[in-house]
């Protein structure tokens, strides 16, 4: 899946093209794109369209958890995503860019 919305939607490695990781920043999206398609919100406000979401079977909301506001925004994003992709999950192990590729891949395998 691709998007022309400021190049925020990054293709994954091809093996997991049915999975999408939504994260806060571009560096996290680049790292996440090693294991799945990735989308950078550039903050915690979800700006991905339903048309982009429905291309995926699984969506993971993976925010940094670096302040209190993140949790409420994360739940709001999750509620929105879940309307279009029932197999959605919030990942709570911290910033994706701080984890190894193996940890990212393992977390996706454990989540759903």
PyMOL commands that set and color helices and strands:
alter all, ss='L'
color gray80, all
select helices_A, chain A and resi 26-32+50-53+68-84+96-98+101-111
alter helices_A, ss='H'
color red, helices_A
select strands_A, chain A and resi 9-10+19-23+37-40+58-62+88-90
alter strands_A, ss='S'
color yellow, strands_A
deselect
rebuild
show_as cartoon
